[in-house]
Amino acid sequence: MELPNNAGLGARRNEDIALDLLKFVASTTGVGRTAAPSTGFSGGAAPKPEEHVTQLLELYGRCLKAVEGKGASA
């Protein structure tokens, strides 16, 4: 893989930026986080680890599209 000409100038790849965006969104919204046990009513069964991975991969794809400017416009 070739490096871009401005790689030495602190430029970041879209994938790196999308990963940082994923980390921010996931930590802010709780995507991919297991539900903490609590007393009282529970909304349902805890999601499986495979579902967490699927959620995070879908979110990463959306973040990458947003960084590349290919996201759906509203």
Buried (B, 14 or more C-beta within 10 A) or exposed (E): EEEEEEEEEEEEEBEEBBBEBBEEBBEEEEBBEEEEEEEEEEEEEEBEEEEBEEBBEEBBEBBBBBBEEEEEEE
